[in-house]
């Protein structure tokens, strides 16, 4: 009985994982606060640079999607996500206050 329940749980979990993977968008928008160099900032050309940016780009590469970066104030990241007023799929931001 326990083995049957375990097997069914695994099958349901794998099915849910496959369904969520199939629903991934082709372009992922990632929000970050660009005032915390060397983790996340903009260079002289206005491009996003830093550890958080490298991490997000690697995630997008492994998910085989295109990354689009969105600059946002840190204090607005979580409230905008809760209010569902965000234009981002993910956030990468350092918190060390």
N, C-alpha and C positions, 0 to 999 in steps of 0.2 A: 504493500500500500504506500509506504513512504517513498519507495523508488518511483512509483507511478506519479505521485504528486510532484516529486523533484523533476522528473522528465517533462511533465506538462508545464511546470514553471519555467524550465529552461527553454522550451519551445515557444512559449508565449513571450518570454524576454527577447529571444532572438528575432521573433517576428516583429516586435515593437521596435527593435533596433534597426532592422532592415527598412521598416516603414518610415522611420524618422530620417534615415540616411537618404532615402529616395526623395524626401521633401526638401533637401538642401537647395537653397537658391544658387544660381550661377555666379552672382556677385554678392559678397558679404561686406556689409558696412560695419567698421569697427571704430568706436569712439574712444578718444583718449585726451587727457589733459596735456598740453604741449609745454608746460612750464617747469617740468622736472627733468632737466638734463642730468645725467646722460641716459636716463631711462626713456624719456619721451620729450622730443623738442622738434623744432623746425630749423633747417639749415638756412644759409644765406639765400638760397634759391627758392625757399618756401616748401621744400620737400620734408616729409616726416622722417626723422632719424632717431636712433636710440635702441636700447635693449628691448623695450616693450614692442617697438615697431618690428624689430627683427623676429621676435617671438610670434607676433601676429601674422607676419608674412610667411613664416614657416608653417603655421597652422593652416593658412589658406592654401599653401602649396600642397600640403598633405591631404587636404580635403578636396583638392583639385577645383578650387573656385578662385575667382578674382577678388582681391582685397581692395576696398575703397576706404580710406581713412577720413574720419570726421573729427575736427578739433572741437573740444567742448570744455567748459569750466568744470573742475572736479566737483565742486559743490552742487552742480546741476546734474551730474551723471545719474545717481540713484533716484532722486526725486522725479526726474523725467522718465525713467524706466517704470517707476511705480505708477505714474500718471498716464502711462502708455502714450506719451507725447514724444517719443523718441524716434529718431530716424536711423537708429543703429540696431544691428543684430547682437553685437557683443560690445563689451567695454574692456579695455586694458588700461589700468591706471595704478600707479603706486600710491599707497597711503602710508604716510609716516609722520603724521602730525603729532 
